[in-house]
């Protein structure tokens, strides 16, 4: 038995299907990630086909049937298209990176309203150009890690839960997380984190303001978070859009 559902959604991707239709992957507010067929979506005069475009936020009406993998899109109305974001290559690159993370780590029908609202907020911030796009992305990255169960604690040692003391270098094991000086003597150190970069990590994670945060530091920190994720998911090879 099918039912009609209405929900807000972020378009993650779309591909051609048959001569006239498309299949879109959506991250919905109320039903998690789902695939829908957009009938007539390849036709030039298809208003719905234009609206169902990656990054767009839309309101949907869907014919849902639990026994099928691909649902049928009935109608869609545009909520946000983020035109300024799409005209800025750097912002667009980081938004596509967010879509990559969601596509890879969020399973079908896995509902997470906090994550949905967070992504929508990040896209709006990038569209408004309120802060450097790489900084906005890093704030999201920490939030995303927490939402999928891989939070990096910056205040306590992962192993002994002792308070992390201020040092010139901090230690991280990509499999475990941040570890204190005493525990580091008996553990593999994946890499050290200079104090300046560690302070920036705390600001990003706790929504603090950043001063003199360079693009080099940004790239270095994204690499740390990517490697941390790789250790928790063997098939994850990194974020392709950031390699462009």
ABEGO torsion letter per residue (X at the ends): XBBBBBBBBBBABBBBBEAABBBBBBBBAAAEBBBBBBBGAABAABAAAAABBBGBBBBBBBBBBAABABBBBABBBBABAGAAAAABAAAAAAAAAAAAAAAAABBBGBBBAAAAAAAAAAAAAAAAGABBAAAAAAAAAAAAAAAAGABBBAABBAAAGBBBBBBABBBBBAAAEBBBAAAAAABBBABBBBAAAAAAAAAAAAGBBBBGBBAAAAAAAAAAAAAAAAAABAABAEBAAAAX
